[in-house]
Structures are given as C-alpha cells and as structure tokens.
C-alpha cells in the first residue's frame, strides 16, 4: 500500500480514487465485463470488414497477398512527394527535388 504526505506531517493511504473537483472524490471506473454486450458488438462491427476481405479470396480460390508497408507510398507517389516538400518548407528549407537516376 502506498502512502502520501498531507501537510508535510500526516501519512494517509493513497486510495484508488480520482479527484474530479477540489475536495470531490469519485471511485475508479468499473472493470469492463464480457456480459455487458461490448464484446459481441465489437465482433459484429468487425465482421463486415472480414467478409469483404475473405469473399474475393474464397471466390477466386487464392491466398491473401500482403501489398507491403509502402503500398500507400507507391500508389500515391505524387501526394507523398508534395507532402514531403510542404513539410520541408514548414521547417524552413527550400530546394528543388529531382528524381534519382
């Protein structure tokens, strides 16, 4: 159990409460339980995304091919280049970008 000093003299146990206003204490929030329906709701929320991914794979009888970490950069190269230039300009750099090779 942890203790804290009050007025430099008194030691009081540190309670698991949270102070909301000066002098007002509130008990800690209750632990989430699987019986409240939150778990079921999250499963139902994710199910459509899983079906959208799984259906084409099953229909074509193929396996999932990960597009890679730089998929967005390759697909939107001009947008990525423009953002990089804007970031450099905001930091005070000026220059001209030329393609390498």
HELIX and SHEET records of a PDB file:
HELIX    1   1 UNK A   34  UNK A   36  5                                   3    
HELIX    2   2 UNK A   38  UNK A   60  1                                  23    
HELIX    3   3 UNK A   71  UNK A   75  1                                   5    
HELIX    4   4 UNK A   77  UNK A   90  1                                  14    
SHEET    1   A 2 UNK A   3  UNK A   6  0                                        
SHEET    2   A 2 UNK A  10  UNK A  13 -1                                        
SHEET    1   B 2 UNK A  18  UNK A  21  0                                        
SHEET    2   B 2 UNK A  24  UNK A  26 -1                                        
END                                                                             
